[in-house]
Amino acid sequence: MTTSAPKTHRGRGRPRGDSLKRPIKEELIDATVRIVGENGTTDSSSVLVAREAGVQPSTINYNFTSWAHLIAHAGWAAYCD
């Protein structure tokens, strides 16, 4: 008789907001600052940022109206911090 690890069941839909350590917008902004800092603006992409933040690329457009909007927020965060 073999025993397997208990399966965890995740409900349908997005995870609850309180289950996240930080708001996803902050994660995306921080990931953008890191990626743009390493690669520059011309060699950075939403796919690289999404991978760094651990989310799907469509999450960027869901939380920000465009890639330029995210870059603007990241620039503001980097300038103000």
KAQUI-V457876 format. One record per helix or strand of 2 or more residues. SS is the DSSP state (H for helix, E for strand). FROM is the first residue (numbers start at 1). TO is the last residue. Records with the same first field share a line. If there is no record, write none. Layout:
BEGIN
SS->FROM-TO / FROM-TO
END
This chain:
BEGIN
H->17-19 / 24-39 / 46-53 / 58-63 / 67-80
END
